[in-house]
Amino acid sequence: MIHMDSPNIRTPDLLIVEPWFGGSHRRWIEEYRQRSAMQIGLLSLPGRYWKWRMQGGAQTLARQFREQHWQPARVLVSDMLDLPVFLGILRRELHGIPVDLYFHENQVLYPWSALDKVTGSARDNVYGYRNVVSAVAADRVFFNSGWHRRAFLDALPAFLDQFPDRREKQALPALRKKSKALPLGLDLHSLDHLNEPAQNPNDKSGSDPKLRTAPVLLWNHRWEYDKNPALFFDTLIRLKDHFLFRVLVLGQSLGDRQGIFEKAREALQDRILHWGPVSSRSEYAEWLRQADILPVTSSHDFFGASVVEAMYAGCRPILPNHWVYPEHLPESLRHRYCYEGPTQFEPALINALNEFQKDGEHYDPTPVRERLGRFDWSVMAPVYDRIFSTP
């Protein structure tokens, strides 16, 4: 495999353009490049200042494209790029080259924090509309889940109705026709056949013999508002005096503006196995294997990579019966592992804790793992190569 790290090789089969090269976007690109049989180039900017990346990233990346003399067979850009600006600046250089768009998320549907300084229609119109016109401008549009595709396309008529006139709804049928679901590729096989991690020095639960066999509840998401940490931790704190459980908190810390994590760490200190990010992918994988129950409280999710990883690792899920989550379960199991709305989260968690107490570790993850295995790169990389190869 040849990957386009050399500045002297500028004619790849596929050039990926990513204004926000960080977090899950970066991991997705790096893992695909490692596994692809194609020659893949990368043009990117650091993963910070996401609003400015959506506003100014296209001009900077277009300049770099021109200066570095890229001549790709096909271009794939992310939803963070203002594609019409990029195409306009490079109208001569990109003539005849197909350009595809991949939606990891979108700003039409993305839930915003009440703490954000920009709220209301001005916020949604600016960033959401950039996503819309980028999708219209692309040759093909891909979404990281079937739910994401349906939800975005179904939301566009009402979103465009916010504008005073010339809403260009006539573009929507063609947009729907050229849009497809293309799930994320994930390194799921790295979660197979793991060793037990060594006892962590932050584990306070070992002092109570009753807790040593208690179920481990997992948080492995970003520490952000859209994952609804308040519902998660408030519920655990409320149940602490009535149920035995341990707590494993992983995930990327992006700040704790409301103090939710600090409060929870103090309240649950005697139940904590580990708290905070880990140093490596292998350590993360080993901790996943220690978890028993995955209570998910997210107020939105377009794909849910962390949820997929935890379920594949063997966690018994507690999922909202909304957004993408039901797609990740066999249809016959959705009624068992999905709950309806925030008020049903606590009863669902209590039910899972009672089941664990009665049945021990008898949860069988096999049907869920078999369904999720289709997202492993061993399956997805050849699919990506087939889609992004130029005829």
ChimeraX attribute file (.defattr): number of C-alpha atoms within 10 A of each C-alpha:
attribute: neighborCount
match mode: 1-to-1
recipient: residues
	/A:1	10
	/A:2	15
	/A:3	16
	/A:4	19
	/A:5	11
	/A:6	9
	/A:7	10
	/A:8	10
	/A:9	16
	/A:10	19
	/A:11	17
	/A:12	21
	/A:13	20
	/A:14	23
	/A:15	23
	/A:16	22
	/A:17	24
	/A:18	26
	/A:19	28
	/A:20	25
	/A:21	22
	/A:22	16
	/A:23	12
	/A:24	13
	/A:25	15
	/A:26	16
	/A:27	15
	/A:28	17
	/A:29	18
	/A:30	13
	/A:31	15
	/A:32	23
	/A:33	21
	/A:34	15
	/A:35	15
	/A:36	20
	/A:37	17
	/A:38	22
	/A:39	20
	/A:40	25
	/A:41	25
	/A:42	21
	/A:43	18
	/A:44	19
	/A:45	16
	/A:46	13
	/A:47	15
	/A:48	13
	/A:49	9
	/A:50	14
	/A:51	13
	/A:52	12
	/A:53	21
	/A:54	20
	/A:55	16
	/A:56	15
	/A:57	23
	/A:58	24
	/A:59	20
	/A:60	14
	/A:61	19
	/A:62	20
	/A:63	14
	/A:64	14
	/A:65	18
	/A:66	13
	/A:67	9
	/A:68	14
	/A:69	15
	/A:70	20
	/A:71	19
	/A:72	19
	/A:73	20
	/A:74	21
	/A:75	22
	/A:76	20
	/A:77	23
	/A:78	24
	/A:79	25
	/A:80	30
	/A:81	26
	/A:82	27
	/A:83	27
	/A:84	18
	/A:85	18
	/A:86	20
	/A:87	20
	/A:88	13
	/A:89	15
	/A:90	16
	/A:91	12
	/A:92	9
	/A:93	15
	/A:94	19
	/A:95	9
	/A:96	10
	/A:97	14
	/A:98	16
	/A:99	21
	/A:100	21
	/A:101	27
	/A:102	22
	/A:103	22
	/A:104	20
	/A:105	20
	/A:106	20
	/A:107	20
	/A:108	22
	/A:109	18
	/A:110	15
	/A:111	15
	/A:112	15
	/A:113	12
	/A:114	9
	/A:115	10
	/A:116	8
	/A:117	7
	/A:118	12
	/A:119	12
	/A:120	8
	/A:121	12
	/A:122	10
	/A:123	16
	/A:124	19
	/A:125	18
	/A:126	15
	/A:127	18
	/A:128	21
	/A:129	19
	/A:130	24
	/A:131	25
	/A:132	24
	/A:133	14
	/A:134	25
	/A:135	26
	/A:136	20
	/A:137	18
	/A:138	21
	/A:139	15
	/A:140	19
	/A:141	27
	/A:142	23
	/A:143	25
	/A:144	21
	/A:145	23
	/A:146	17
	/A:147	19
	/A:148	25
	/A:149	20
	/A:150	15
	/A:151	16
	/A:152	20
	/A:153	16
	/A:154	13
	/A:155	12
	/A:156	17
	/A:157	14
	/A:158	9
	/A:159	19
	/A:160	18
	/A:161	12
	/A:162	11
	/A:163	11
	/A:164	7
	/A:165	8
	/A:166	8
	/A:167	13
	/A:168	9
	/A:169	11
	/A:170	8
	/A:171	11
	/A:172	16
	/A:173	10
	/A:174	10
	/A:175	19
	/A:176	18
	/A:177	10
	/A:178	14
	/A:179	20
	/A:180	19
	/A:181	17
	/A:182	20
	/A:183	18
	/A:184	21
	/A:185	23
	/A:186	25
	/A:187	17
	/A:188	21
	/A:189	15
	/A:190	15
	/A:191	19
	/A:192	12
	/A:193	10
	/A:194	15
	/A:195	11
	/A:196	10
	/A:197	15
	/A:198	8
	/A:199	10
	/A:200	10
	/A:201	8
	/A:202	12
	/A:203	18
	/A:204	17
	/A:205	20
	/A:206	15
	/A:207	11
	/A:208	10
	/A:209	9
	/A:210	11
	/A:211	17
	/A:212	15
	/A:213	13
	/A:214	20
	/A:215	22
	/A:216	24
	/A:217	25
	/A:218	25
	/A:219	28
	/A:220	23
	/A:221	19
	/A:222	18
	/A:223	22
	/A:224	17
	/A:225	19
	/A:226	16
	/A:227	19
	/A:228	17
	/A:229	22
	/A:230	16
	/A:231	18
	/A:232	20
	/A:233	20
	/A:234	16
	/A:235	16
	/A:236	21
	/A:237	15
	/A:238	12
	/A:239	15
	/A:240	15
	/A:241	8
	/A:242	9
	/A:243	15
	/A:244	18
	/A:245	22
	/A:246	27
	/A:247	25
	/A:248	21
	/A:249	20
	/A:250	20
	/A:251	17
	/A:252	15
	/A:253	13
	/A:254	9
	/A:255	11
	/A:256	12
	/A:257	12
	/A:258	11
	/A:259	10
	/A:260	18
	/A:261	20
	/A:262	11
	/A:263	14
	/A:264	17
	/A:265	17
	/A:266	10
	/A:267	16
	/A:268	17
	/A:269	18
	/A:270	18
	/A:271	25
	/A:272	22
	/A:273	24
	/A:274	21
	/A:275	17
	/A:276	15
	/A:277	15
	/A:278	15
	/A:279	8
	/A:280	8
	/A:281	12
	/A:282	15
	/A:283	13
	/A:284	17
	/A:285	21
	/A:286	20
	/A:287	25
	/A:288	27
	/A:289	21
	/A:290	19
	/A:291	23
	/A:292	27
	/A:293	25
	/A:294	23
	/A:295	23
	/A:296	25
	/A:297	21
	/A:298	21
	/A:299	18
	/A:300	18
	/A:301	20
	/A:302	22
	/A:303	23
	/A:304	18
	/A:305	17
	/A:306	16
	/A:307	22
	/A:308	22
	/A:309	23
	/A:310	26
	/A:311	25
	/A:312	25
	/A:313	26
	/A:314	22
	/A:315	27
	/A:316	23
	/A:317	24
	/A:318	22
	/A:319	26
	/A:320	25
	/A:321	16
	/A:322	17
	/A:323	17
	/A:324	21
	/A:325	22
	/A:326	18
	/A:327	17
	/A:328	18
	/A:329	23
	/A:330	15
	/A:331	10
	/A:332	8
	/A:333	12
	/A:334	18
	/A:335	13
	/A:336	12
	/A:337	17
	/A:338	21
	/A:339	21
	/A:340	13
	/A:341	13
	/A:342	14
	/A:343	10
	/A:344	12
	/A:345	22
	/A:346	19
	/A:347	12
	/A:348	20
	/A:349	23
	/A:350	15
	/A:351	13
	/A:352	20
	/A:353	22
	/A:354	14
	/A:355	14
	/A:356	18
	/A:357	15
	/A:358	10
	/A:359	10
	/A:360	14
	/A:361	12
	/A:362	9
	/A:363	14
	/A:364	11
	/A:365	15
	/A:366	12
	/A:367	13
	/A:368	20
	/A:369	22
	/A:370	12
	/A:371	14
	/A:372	20
	/A:373	18
	/A:374	16
	/A:375	21
	/A:376	16
	/A:377	22
	/A:378	17
	/A:379	13
	/A:380	21
	/A:381	23
	/A:382	16
	/A:383	14
	/A:384	19
	/A:385	18
	/A:386	13
	/A:387	11
	/A:388	18
	/A:389	13
	/A:390	12
	/A:391	6
